[in-house]
Amino acid sequence: MGHRLSKIYTRTGDDGTTGLGDGTRVAKDDARVEAYGTLDELNSVMGVLLAENLPPDIAATLQPIQHELFDLGSEFCLPGYKAITAEHVQRLEDSLDKFNESLPPLKEFILPGGSHAAAVCHLARTVCRRAERRAWTLHRQHPQNPESIKYLNRLSDLLFVVARVIARQDDGQEVQWQHERKKD
């Protein structure tokens, strides 16, 4: 899988192009670069989230996802490569079911917040949704592994549920949208 960089700057991108995993040069705003770049951003936000004082079961669920996001980025960077499987998607669904079990049904929309960690989790969710949109853009141009796009869809759902769990920890509260609030 490619080579490791011993020198960080190469100057090869100064013309507005970058190299894919197979050596192909593409524009820096190519759909592939947008897709794996957004995954990189998501992975960074996940790192910020994991730096929070999370319940151990949540941290244990989210830590492997960082590696899987890197694997998924490799799929987008290396045409024809597949790393995400139906088993990855199933694991996310199982985690979703486990964390959602203890939550009350939603009666209102939830606003990002409740605690710093919950807000960061919501930020990760929104970046994940953008990554999914970028994956669909790429998929329309160059068909991708369908499990990868499913993975992003389930991950954003998981992050929503986990944000709800985090907001409720330590007697915290979810921030519900007040659609009947006084409007000026």
Backbone as JSON Lines, residues from 0, in Angstrom:
{"i":0,"aa":"M","n":[0.85,-1.19,0.0],"ca":[0.0,0.0,0.0],"c":[0.88,1.24,0.0]}
{"i":1,"aa":"G","n":[1.45,1.58,-1.13],"ca":[2.2,2.82,-1.26],"c":[3.49,2.82,-0.45]}
{"i":2,"aa":"H","n":[4.03,4.01,-0.3],"ca":[5.26,4.18,0.46],"c":[5.03,5.19,1.57]}
{"i":3,"aa":"R","n":[5.88,5.16,2.54],"ca":[5.8,6.09,3.66],"c":[6.65,7.31,3.33]}
{"i":4,"aa":"L","n":[6.21,8.46,3.77],"ca":[6.96,9.69,3.52],"c":[8.04,9.87,4.57]}
{"i":5,"aa":"S","n":[9.26,10.09,4.13],"ca":[10.32,10.43,5.07],"c":[10.51,11.94,5.08]}
{"i":6,"aa":"K","n":[10.04,12.59,4.04],"ca":[10.11,14.03,3.93],"c":[8.66,14.52,3.79]}
{"i":7,"aa":"I","n":[8.24,15.45,4.62],"ca":[6.84,15.86,4.64],"c":[6.47,16.7,3.42]}
{"i":8,"aa":"Y","n":[7.31,17.61,3.03],"ca":[6.98,18.39,1.84],"c":[7.65,17.8,0.62]}
{"i":9,"aa":"T","n":[6.88,17.72,-0.46],"ca":[7.41,17.12,-1.69],"c":[7.4,18.12,-2.85]}
{"i":10,"aa":"R","n":[6.62,19.17,-2.71],"ca":[6.44,20.19,-3.75],"c":[5.64,19.69,-4.95]}
{"i":11,"aa":"T","n":[5.26,18.4,-4.94],"ca":[4.53,17.87,-6.1],"c":[3.1,18.39,-6.15]}
{"i":12,"aa":"G","n":[2.58,18.9,-5.05],"ca":[1.22,19.42,-5.04],"c":[1.13,20.9,-5.31]}
{"i":13,"aa":"D","n":[2.24,21.53,-5.58],"ca":[2.24,22.98,-5.81],"c":[1.49,23.37,-7.07]}
{"i":14,"aa":"D","n":[1.22,22.41,-7.94],"ca":[0.49,22.7,-9.18],"c":[-1.01,22.44,-9.04]}
{"i":15,"aa":"G","n":[-1.48,22.18,-7.81],"ca":[-2.91,21.95,-7.59],"c":[-3.33,20.5,-7.76]}
{"i":16,"aa":"T","n":[-2.35,19.59,-7.82],"ca":[-2.68,18.17,-7.94],"c":[-2.12,17.42,-6.73]}
{"i":17,"aa":"T","n":[-2.62,16.21,-6.56],"ca":[-2.13,15.34,-5.51],"c":[-2.12,13.91,-6.04]}
{"i":18,"aa":"G","n":[-1.38,13.05,-5.39],"ca":[-1.27,11.67,-5.84],"c":[-2.22,10.77,-5.08]}
{"i":19,"aa":"L","n":[-2.9,9.9,-5.82],"ca":[-3.73,8.87,-5.21],"c":[-2.82,7.71,-4.79]}
{"i":20,"aa":"G","n":[-3.39,6.74,-4.11],"ca":[-2.63,5.6,-3.64],"c":[-1.99,4.78,-4.75]}
{"i":21,"aa":"D","n":[-2.55,4.85,-5.96],"ca":[-1.98,4.09,-7.07],"c":[-1.01,4.93,-7.91]}
{"i":22,"aa":"G","n":[-0.72,6.16,-7.44],"ca":[0.22,7.02,-8.15],"c":[-0.43,7.97,-9.14]}
{"i":23,"aa":"T","n":[-1.69,7.78,-9.45],"ca":[-2.41,8.68,-10.36],"c":[-2.46,10.08,-9.77]}
{"i":24,"aa":"R","n":[-2.23,11.09,-10.6],"ca":[-2.32,12.49,-10.17],"c":[-3.72,13.0,-10.49]}
{"i":25,"aa":"V","n":[-4.34,13.65,-9.51],"ca":[-5.67,14.25,-9.69],"c":[-5.66,15.63,-9.07]}
{"i":26,"aa":"A","n":[-6.67,16.43,-9.44],"ca":[-6.81,17.77,-8.86],"c":[-7.08,17.65,-7.36]}
{"i":27,"aa":"K","n":[-6.61,18.63,-6.62],"ca":[-6.8,18.59,-5.17],"c":[-8.26,18.7,-4.75]}
{"i":28,"aa":"D","n":[-9.11,19.14,-5.67],"ca":[-10.54,19.18,-5.37],"c":[-11.32,18.09,-6.11]}
{"i":29,"aa":"D","n":[-10.62,17.05,-6.55],"ca":[-11.24,15.89,-7.16],"c":[-12.19,15.23,-6.15]}
{"i":30,"aa":"A","n":[-13.21,14.57,-6.65],"ca":[-14.2,13.92,-5.77],"c":[-13.54,12.92,-4.82]}
{"i":31,"aa":"R","n":[-12.52,12.23,-5.27],"ca":[-11.83,11.27,-4.39],"c":[-11.15,12.01,-3.24]}
{"i":32,"aa":"V","n":[-10.48,13.09,-3.56],"ca":[-9.75,13.86,-2.55],"c":[-10.74,14.5,-1.58]}
{"i":33,"aa":"E","n":[-11.86,15.01,-2.1],"ca":[-12.9,15.56,-1.23],"c":[-13.42,14.49,-0.27]}
{"i":34,"aa":"A","n":[-13.62,13.28,-0.78],"ca":[-14.16,12.19,0.04],"c":[-13.18,11.78,1.13]}
{"i":35,"aa":"Y","n":[-11.93,11.49,0.76],"ca":[-11.01,11.05,1.81],"c":[-10.54,12.21,2.68]}
{"i":36,"aa":"G","n":[-10.56,13.43,2.15],"ca":[-10.23,14.59,2.97],"c":[-11.28,14.83,4.05]}
{"i":37,"aa":"T","n":[-12.54,14.62,3.71],"ca":[-13.61,14.78,4.69],"c":[-13.53,13.67,5.74]}
{"i":38,"aa":"L","n":[-13.13,12.47,5.33],"ca":[-12.92,11.4,6.31],"c":[-11.78,11.76,7.26]}
{"i":39,"aa":"D","n":[-10.74,12.39,6.75],"ca":[-9.64,12.83,7.59],"c":[-10.13,13.85,8.62]}
{"i":40,"aa":"E","n":[-10.97,14.77,8.16],"ca":[-11.55,15.75,9.08],"c":[-12.41,15.06,10.14]}
{"i":41,"aa":"L","n":[-13.23,14.1,9.71],"ca":[-14.05,13.35,10.65],"c":[-13.18,12.62,11.67]}
{"i":42,"aa":"N","n":[-12.12,12.01,11.2],"ca":[-11.23,11.29,12.09],"c":[-10.6,12.24,13.12]}
{"i":43,"aa":"S","n":[-10.29,13.46,12.7],"ca":[-9.75,14.45,13.63],"c":[-10.77,14.82,14.69]}
{"i":44,"aa":"V","n":[-12.02,15.02,14.28],"ca":[-13.07,15.35,15.24],"c":[-13.29,14.16,16.18]}
{"i":45,"aa":"M","n":[-13.21,12.95,15.66],"ca":[-13.33,11.76,16.51],"c":[-12.19,11.75,17.54]}
{"i":46,"aa":"G","n":[-11.0,12.17,17.15],"ca":[-9.89,12.26,18.08],"c":[-10.16,13.25,19.2]}
{"i":47,"aa":"V","n":[-10.77,14.39,18.86],"ca":[-11.14,15.37,19.88],"c":[-12.18,14.77,20.81]}
{"i":48,"aa":"L","n":[-13.16,14.08,20.24],"ca":[-14.2,13.44,21.05],"c":[-13.58,12.4,22.0]}
{"i":49,"aa":"L","n":[-12.67,11.6,21.49],"ca":[-12.05,10.57,22.32],"c":[-11.12,11.16,23.38]}
{"i":50,"aa":"A","n":[-10.73,12.42,23.23],"ca":[-9.93,13.08,24.25],"c":[-10.78,13.54,25.44]}
{"i":51,"aa":"E","n":[-12.11,13.5,25.27],"ca":[-13.03,13.83,26.36],"c":[-13.07,12.69,27.36]}
{"i":52,"aa":"N","n":[-13.6,12.97,28.53],"ca":[-13.78,11.94,29.56],"c":[-15.07,11.19,29.26]}
{"i":53,"aa":"L","n":[-14.98,10.2,28.4],"ca":[-16.14,9.44,27.96],"c":[-16.35,8.2,28.82]}
{"i":54,"aa":"P","n":[-17.59,7.75,28.93],"ca":[-17.82,6.46,29.59],"c":[-17.01,5.38,28.88]}
{"i":55,"aa":"P","n":[-16.46,4.43,29.61],"ca":[-15.59,3.41,29.01],"c":[-16.23,2.64,27.86]}
{"i":56,"aa":"D","n":[-17.54,2.33,27.96],"ca":[-18.17,1.57,26.87],"c":[-18.26,2.4,25.59]}
{"i":57,"aa":"I","n":[-18.45,3.7,25.73],"ca":[-18.5,4.57,24.54],"c":[-17.1,4.7,23.94]}
{"i":58,"aa":"A","n":[-16.1,4.95,24.78],"ca":[-14.72,5.06,24.27],"c":[-14.3,3.77,23.58]}
{"i":59,"aa":"A","n":[-14.63,2.63,24.16],"ca":[-14.26,1.34,23.57],"c":[-14.96,1.12,22.23]}
{"i":60,"aa":"T","n":[-16.15,1.68,22.06],"ca":[-16.87,1.56,20.8],"c":[-16.28,2.48,19.74]}
{"i":61,"aa":"L","n":[-15.9,3.69,20.15],"ca":[-15.45,4.7,19.17],"c":[-13.99,4.53,18.76]}
{"i":62,"aa":"Q","n":[-13.13,4.01,19.63],"ca":[-11.71,3.92,19.29],"c":[-11.43,3.11,18.02]}
{"i":63,"aa":"P","n":[-12.02,1.94,17.84],"ca":[-11.75,1.2,16.6],"c":[-12.25,1.92,15.35]}
{"i":64,"aa":"I","n":[-13.24,2.77,15.53],"ca":[-13.81,3.49,14.38],"c":[-12.78,4.41,13.76]}
{"i":65,"aa":"Q","n":[-11.89,4.97,14.57],"ca":[-10.84,5.83,14.0],"c":[-10.0,5.04,13.0]}
{"i":66,"aa":"H","n":[-9.65,3.83,13.34],"ca":[-8.86,3.0,12.42],"c":[-9.67,2.65,11.17]}
{"i":67,"aa":"E","n":[-10.94,2.36,11.37],"ca":[-11.8,2.02,10.23],"c":[-12.0,3.22,9.31]}
{"i":68,"aa":"L","n":[-12.06,4.42,9.86],"ca":[-12.16,5.61,9.01],"c":[-10.9,5.77,8.17]}
{"i":69,"aa":"F","n":[-9.75,5.45,8.75],"ca":[-8.51,5.51,7.98],"c":[-8.54,4.46,6.87]}
{"i":70,"aa":"D","n":[-9.04,3.26,7.2],"ca":[-9.19,2.2,6.19],"c":[-10.13,2.66,5.08]}
{"i":71,"aa":"L","n":[-11.22,3.29,5.46],"ca":[-12.18,3.76,4.47],"c":[-11.55,4.84,3.59]}
{"i":72,"aa":"G","n":[-10.77,5.72,4.18],"ca":[-10.05,6.73,3.39],"c":[-9.15,6.07,2.36]}
{"i":73,"aa":"S","n":[-8.56,4.94,2.74],"ca":[-7.71,4.19,1.8],"c":[-8.53,3.69,0.62]}
{"i":74,"aa":"E","n":[-9.78,3.28,0.89],"ca":[-10.66,2.85,-0.21],"c":[-10.85,3.98,-1.22]}
{"i":75,"aa":"F","n":[-11.09,5.17,-0.71],"ca":[-11.34,6.31,-1.61],"c":[-10.07,6.76,-2.32]}
{"i":76,"aa":"C","n":[-8.93,6.56,-1.67],"ca":[-7.65,7.0,-2.22],"c":[-7.04,6.01,-3.21]}
{"i":77,"aa":"L","n":[-7.43,4.76,-3.08],"ca":[-6.84,3.71,-3.91],"c":[-7.94,3.02,-4.72]}
{"i":78,"aa":"P","n":[-8.14,3.43,-5.96],"ca":[-9.22,2.85,-6.77],"c":[-9.17,1.32,-6.76]}
{"i":79,"aa":"G","n":[-10.35,0.73,-6.5],"ca":[-10.48,-0.72,-6.52],"c":[-10.22,-1.4,-5.18]}
{"i":80,"aa":"Y","n":[-9.66,-0.69,-4.22],"ca":[-9.35,-1.27,-2.91],"c":[-10.61,-1.3,-2.05]}
{"i":81,"aa":"K","n":[-10.82,-2.38,-1.29],"ca":[-11.97,-2.51,-0.39],"c":[-11.48,-2.92,0.99]}
{"i":82,"aa":"A","n":[-11.94,-2.2,2.01],"ca":[-11.56,-2.52,3.38],"c":[-12.78,-2.68,4.29]}
{"i":83,"aa":"I","n":[-13.86,-1.99,3.97],"ca":[-15.06,-2.01,4.81],"c":[-16.0,-3.11,4.31]}
{"i":84,"aa":"T","n":[-16.49,-3.9,5.26],"ca":[-17.33,-5.04,4.91],"c":[-18.7,-4.92,5.6]}
{"i":85,"aa":"A","n":[-19.58,-5.83,5.25],"ca":[-20.9,-5.89,5.89],"c":[-20.75,-6.12,7.39]}
{"i":86,"aa":"E","n":[-19.71,-6.79,7.81],"ca":[-19.48,-7.03,9.24],"c":[-19.23,-5.72,9.99]}
{"i":87,"aa":"H","n":[-18.52,-4.79,9.35],"ca":[-18.29,-3.48,9.97],"c":[-19.63,-2.75,10.16]}
{"i":88,"aa":"V","n":[-20.46,-2.8,9.15],"ca":[-21.78,-2.15,9.22],"c":[-22.61,-2.81,10.31]}
{"i":89,"aa":"Q","n":[-22.6,-4.14,10.38],"ca":[-23.37,-4.85,11.4],"c":[-22.91,-4.49,12.81]}
{"i":90,"aa":"R","n":[-21.61,-4.35,12.99],"ca":[-21.09,-3.98,14.31],"c":[-21.61,-2.61,14.73]}
{"i":91,"aa":"L","n":[-21.66,-1.67,13.77],"ca":[-22.22,-0.34,14.09],"c":[-23.69,-0.46,14.46]}
{"i":92,"aa":"E","n":[-24.44,-1.28,13.72],"ca":[-25.86,-1.47,14.03],"c":[-26.05,-2.09,15.41]}
{"i":93,"aa":"D","n":[-25.21,-3.05,15.75],"ca":[-25.3,-3.68,17.07],"c":[-25.02,-2.64,18.17]}
{"i":94,"aa":"S","n":[-24.02,-1.8,17.96],"ca":[-23.7,-0.75,18.93],"c":[-24.84,0.25,19.03]}
{"i":95,"aa":"L","n":[-25.39,0.6,17.9],"ca":[-26.54,1.52,17.88],"c":[-27.68,0.98,18.73]}
{"i":96,"aa":"D","n":[-28.02,-0.28,18.5],"ca":[-29.11,-0.9,19.25],"c":[-28.81,-0.91,20.75]}
{"i":97,"aa":"K","n":[-27.58,-1.22,21.1],"ca":[-27.19,-1.3,22.52],"c":[-27.33,0.06,23.2]}
{"i":98,"aa":"F","n":[-26.8,1.11,22.58],"ca":[-26.84,2.44,23.21],"c":[-28.24,3.04,23.17]}
{"i":99,"aa":"N","n":[-29.01,2.73,22.14],"ca":[-30.34,3.31,22.0],"c":[-31.35,2.69,22.97]}
{"i":100,"aa":"E","n":[-31.05,1.48,23.43],"ca":[-31.95,0.72,24.3],"c":[-32.4,1.51,25.53]}
{"i":101,"aa":"S","n":[-31.48,2.24,26.14],"ca":[-31.78,2.92,27.4],"c":[-32.33,4.33,27.21]}
{"i":102,"aa":"L","n":[-32.4,4.8,25.98],"ca":[-32.84,6.18,25.74],"c":[-34.36,6.26,25.6]}
{"i":103,"aa":"P","n":[-34.94,7.34,26.09],"ca":[-36.37,7.53,25.88],"c":[-36.62,7.87,24.41]}
{"i":104,"aa":"P","n":[-37.84,7.59,23.92],"ca":[-38.14,7.94,22.53],"c":[-38.04,9.45,22.32]}
{"i":105,"aa":"L","n":[-37.67,9.83,21.13],"ca":[-37.59,11.25,20.81],"c":[-38.99,11.83,20.62]}
{"i":106,"aa":"K","n":[-39.22,12.98,21.24],"ca":[-40.49,13.69,21.06],"c":[-40.26,15.04,20.41]}
{"i":107,"aa":"E","n":[-39.03,15.49,20.46],"ca":[-38.63,16.76,19.86],"c":[-37.28,16.56,19.18]}
{"i":108,"aa":"F","n":[-36.93,17.5,18.31],"ca":[-35.59,17.48,17.74],"c":[-34.59,17.83,18.83]}
{"i":109,"aa":"I","n":[-33.39,17.28,18.71],"ca":[-32.32,17.53,19.66],"c":[-31.34,18.52,19.04]}
{"i":110,"aa":"L","n":[-30.99,19.54,19.82],"ca":[-29.98,20.5,19.37],"c":[-28.61,20.04,19.86]}
{"i":111,"aa":"P","n":[-27.55,20.33,19.11],"ca":[-26.21,19.97,19.58],"c":[-25.9,20.68,20.89]}
{"i":112,"aa":"G","n":[-25.5,19.92,21.88],"ca":[-25.16,20.5,23.17],"c":[-25.44,19.52,24.29]}
{"i":113,"aa":"G","n":[-25.63,20.05,25.48],"ca":[-25.88,19.25,26.66],"c":[-24.63,19.14,27.51]}
{"i":114,"aa":"S","n":[-23.51,18.99,26.88],"ca":[-22.19,19.01,27.52],"c":[-21.18,19.21,26.39]}
{"i":115,"aa":"H","n":[-19.95,19.51,26.77],"ca":[-18.92,19.7,25.74],"c":[-18.74,18.43,24.92]}
{"i":116,"aa":"A","n":[-18.67,17.3,25.59],"ca":[-18.47,16.03,24.89],"c":[-19.64,15.72,23.96]}
{"i":117,"aa":"A","n":[-20.87,15.98,24.41],"ca":[-22.04,15.73,23.56],"c":[-22.01,16.65,22.34]}
{"i":118,"aa":"A","n":[-21.61,17.91,22.53],"ca":[-21.53,18.85,21.41],"c":[-20.47,18.4,20.41]}
{"i":119,"aa":"V","n":[-19.33,17.91,20.9],"ca":[-18.29,17.41,20.0],"c":[-18.79,16.18,19.25]}
{"i":120,"aa":"C","n":[-19.55,15.34,19.92],"ca":[-20.11,14.16,19.27],"c":[-21.07,14.57,18.16]}
{"i":121,"aa":"H","n":[-21.88,15.6,18.42],"ca":[-22.77,16.11,17.37],"c":[-21.96,16.69,16.21]}
{"i":122,"aa":"L","n":[-20.85,17.36,16.52],"ca":[-19.99,17.88,15.45],"c":[-19.46,16.72,14.61]}
{"i":123,"aa":"A","n":[-19.02,15.65,15.26],"ca":[-18.56,14.47,14.53],"c":[-19.67,13.92,13.64]}
{"i":124,"aa":"R","n":[-20.9,13.91,14.17],"ca":[-22.06,13.42,13.4],"c":[-22.26,14.26,12.14]}
{"i":125,"aa":"T","n":[-22.17,15.57,12.26],"ca":[-22.42,16.42,11.08],"c":[-21.29,16.28,10.06]}
{"i":126,"aa":"V","n":[-20.06,16.14,10.52],"ca":[-18.95,15.92,9.59],"c":[-19.11,14.56,8.92]}
{"i":127,"aa":"C","n":[-19.6,13.57,9.67],"ca":[-19.86,12.25,9.1],"c":[-20.92,12.33,8.0]}
{"i":128,"aa":"R","n":[-21.96,13.1,8.23],"ca":[-23.0,13.27,7.2],"c":[-22.4,13.9,5.95]}
{"i":129,"aa":"R","n":[-21.5,14.88,6.13],"ca":[-20.85,15.49,4.96],"c":[-19.98,14.46,4.26]}
{"i":130,"aa":"A","n":[-19.27,13.64,5.03],"ca":[-18.44,12.59,4.43],"c":[-19.3,11.64,3.61]}
{"i":131,"aa":"E","n":[-20.49,11.34,4.11],"ca":[-21.4,10.47,3.36],"c":[-21.83,11.15,2.06]}
{"i":132,"aa":"R","n":[-22.13,12.44,2.12],"ca":[-22.5,13.16,0.88],"c":[-21.35,13.14,-0.12]}
{"i":133,"aa":"R","n":[-20.13,13.36,0.37],"ca":[-18.95,13.33,-0.52],"c":[-18.75,11.93,-1.1]}
{"i":134,"aa":"A","n":[-19.03,10.9,-0.3],"ca":[-18.92,9.53,-0.8],"c":[-19.93,9.27,-1.91]}
{"i":135,"aa":"W","n":[-21.14,9.8,-1.77],"ca":[-22.14,9.63,-2.82],"c":[-21.73,10.37,-4.1]}
{"i":136,"aa":"T","n":[-21.15,11.55,-3.95],"ca":[-20.66,12.28,-5.12],"c":[-19.6,11.45,-5.84]}
{"i":137,"aa":"L","n":[-18.67,10.91,-5.08],"ca":[-17.63,10.06,-5.65],"c":[-18.25,8.82,-6.29]}
{"i":138,"aa":"H","n":[-19.19,8.2,-5.6],"ca":[-19.83,6.97,-6.09],"c":[-20.51,7.19,-7.44]}
{"i":139,"aa":"R","n":[-21.12,8.35,-7.62],"ca":[-21.78,8.63,-8.91],"c":[-20.77,8.75,-10.05]}
{"i":140,"aa":"Q","n":[-19.55,9.2,-9.73],"ca":[-18.51,9.33,-10.75],"c":[-17.71,8.05,-10.94]}
{"i":141,"aa":"H","n":[-17.43,7.4,-9.83],"ca":[-16.62,6.17,-9.82],"c":[-17.25,5.23,-8.79]}
{"i":142,"aa":"P","n":[-18.02,4.25,-9.2],"ca":[-18.71,3.38,-8.23],"c":[-17.77,2.87,-7.13]}
{"i":143,"aa":"Q","n":[-18.27,2.98,-5.9],"ca":[-17.52,2.61,-4.71],"c":[-18.14,1.39,-4.05]}
{"i":144,"aa":"N","n":[-17.46,0.87,-3.08],"ca":[-17.92,-0.23,-2.26],"c":[-19.21,0.21,-1.54]}
{"i":145,"aa":"P","n":[-20.36,-0.4,-1.82],"ca":[-21.61,0.02,-1.19],"c":[-21.57,-0.08,0.33]}
{"i":146,"aa":"E","n":[-20.8,-1.01,0.88],"ca":[-20.7,-1.14,2.33],"c":[-20.07,0.08,2.96]}
{"i":147,"aa":"S","n":[-19.19,0.75,2.24],"ca":[-18.53,1.94,2.77],"c":[-19.52,3.08,2.98]}
{"i":148,"aa":"I","n":[-20.42,3.24,2.04],"ca":[-21.41,4.31,2.17],"c":[-22.43,3.96,3.25]}
{"i":149,"aa":"K","n":[-22.8,2.69,3.33],"ca":[-23.68,2.24,4.42],"c":[-23.0,2.5,5.77]}
{"i":150,"aa":"Y","n":[-21.71,2.22,5.83],"ca":[-20.95,2.41,7.06],"c":[-21.06,3.85,7.54]}
{"i":151,"aa":"L","n":[-20.89,4.8,6.63],"ca":[-20.97,6.21,7.01],"c":[-22.37,6.58,7.48]}
{"i":152,"aa":"N","n":[-23.38,6.02,6.83],"ca":[-24.76,6.28,7.22],"c":[-25.01,5.78,8.65]}
{"i":153,"aa":"R","n":[-24.58,4.55,8.93],"ca":[-24.78,3.98,10.27],"c":[-23.94,4.7,11.31]}
{"i":154,"aa":"L","n":[-22.74,5.12,10.92],"ca":[-21.88,5.82,11.86],"c":[-22.51,7.14,12.29]}
{"i":155,"aa":"S","n":[-23.08,7.87,11.37],"ca":[-23.72,9.13,11.76],"c":[-24.9,8.87,12.7]}
{"i":156,"aa":"D","n":[-25.64,7.81,12.45],"ca":[-26.72,7.44,13.37],"c":[-26.17,7.08,14.74]}
{"i":157,"aa":"L","n":[-25.09,6.31,14.76],"ca":[-24.48,5.93,16.03],"c":[-24.0,7.16,16.79]}
{"i":158,"aa":"L","n":[-23.39,8.09,16.09],"ca":[-22.9,9.3,16.75],"c":[-24.05,10.12,17.33]}
{"i":159,"aa":"F","n":[-25.2,10.14,16.66],"ca":[-26.37,10.84,17.2],"c":[-26.81,10.18,18.51]}
{"i":160,"aa":"V","n":[-26.92,8.87,18.5],"ca":[-27.36,8.15,19.69],"c":[-26.34,8.31,20.81]}
{"i":161,"aa":"V","n":[-25.06,8.2,20.49],"ca":[-24.01,8.34,21.5],"c":[-24.04,9.76,22.08]}
{"i":162,"aa":"A","n":[-24.29,10.77,21.25],"ca":[-24.39,12.15,21.76],"c":[-25.53,12.26,22.76]}
{"i":163,"aa":"R","n":[-26.63,11.57,22.49],"ca":[-27.75,11.57,23.43],"c":[-27.34,10.9,24.75]}
{"i":164,"aa":"V","n":[-26.65,9.8,24.66],"ca":[-26.21,9.09,25.87],"c":[-25.26,9.98,26.67]}
{"i":165,"aa":"I","n":[-24.29,10.58,26.0],"ca":[-23.3,11.44,26.67],"c":[-24.0,12.62,27.34]}
{"i":166,"aa":"A","n":[-24.95,13.24,26.66],"ca":[-25.65,14.41,27.21],"c":[-26.4,14.06,28.49]}
{"i":167,"aa":"R","n":[-26.84,12.82,28.61],"ca":[-27.62,12.39,29.77],"c":[-26.75,11.88,30.92]}
{"i":168,"aa":"Q","n":[-25.46,11.65,30.65],"ca":[-24.59,11.14,31.73],"c":[-24.43,12.2,32.82]}
{"i":169,"aa":"D","n":[-24.19,11.76,34.0],"ca":[-23.98,12.67,35.14],"c":[-25.12,13.67,35.3]}
{"i":170,"aa":"D","n":[-26.35,13.19,35.14],"ca":[-27.55,14.02,35.29],"c":[-27.59,15.19,34.31]}
{"i":171,"aa":"G","n":[-26.89,15.07,33.19],"ca":[-26.95,16.11,32.18],"c":[-28.27,16.04,31.43]}
{"i":172,"aa":"Q","n":[-28.46,17.0,30.57],"ca":[-29.71,17.07,29.82],"c":[-29.44,17.25,28.33]}
{"i":173,"aa":"E","n":[-30.31,16.64,27.55],"ca":[-30.29,16.91,26.12],"c":[-30.93,18.28,25.9]}
{"i":174,"aa":"V","n":[-30.48,18.97,24.89],"ca":[-31.06,20.26,24.55],"c":[-32.1,20.01,23.46]}
{"i":175,"aa":"Q","n":[-33.36,20.2,23.83],"ca":[-34.44,19.97,22.87],"c":[-34.83,21.27,22.18]}
{"i":176,"aa":"W","n":[-35.13,21.14,20.9],"ca":[-35.59,22.28,20.13],"c":[-36.96,22.7,20.67]}
{"i":177,"aa":"Q","n":[-37.1,23.97,20.94],"ca":[-38.36,24.51,21.45],"c":[-39.1,25.19,20.31]}
{"i":178,"aa":"H","n":[-39.9,24.42,19.61],"ca":[-40.58,24.97,18.45],"c":[-41.68,25.94,18.82]}
{"i":179,"aa":"E","n":[-42.14,25.92,20.06],"ca":[-43.2,26.83,20.5],"c":[-42.66,28.02,21.28]}
{"i":180,"aa":"R","n":[-41.36,28.28,21.2],"ca":[-40.78,29.4,21.96],"c":[-41.31,30.72,21.43]}
{"i":181,"aa":"K","n":[-41.22,31.73,22.25],"ca":[-41.68,33.06,21.87],"c":[-40.77,33.57,20.76]}
{"i":182,"aa":"K","n":[-41.37,34.03,19.69],"ca":[-40.61,34.55,18.56],"c":[-40.8,36.05,18.49]}
{"i":183,"aa":"D","n":[-39.7,36.78,18.38],"ca":[-39.78,38.24,18.28],"c":[-39.91,38.7,16.86]}
